[in-house]
Amino acid sequence: MNTITVFHKDYCPYCRNARKTLEAYGLQYQAIEVTKNPVEFSNMVARIGRRTVPQIFFGDTHIGGYEDLRQHIKRNKGIRLDKSNLITRTNV
């Protein structure tokens, strides 16, 4: 299964919602807090050119922010980690 990575800031409500959404689907993810971590923040910006959080990745695929995650779920009727792996709330 692809690794899920969430770049976030602790005080960000969209970040909290993104993490809660992934947890509601029973998914584990790597949370990278960037508020006090300029190296990771720079890595995130270099990787995608965006300075806003959250930024969510399924493996190497950039999903985007919280609203992008919601659209991904709506479009796929669940969370699609790759071509063969669809996670729905009924799977968990």
Secondary structure, 3 states (H helix, E strand, C coil): CCCEEEEECCCCHHHHHHHHHHHHCCCCCEEEECCCCHHHHHHHHHHHCCCCCCEEEECCEEEECHHHHHHHHHHHCCEEEECCEEECHHHC
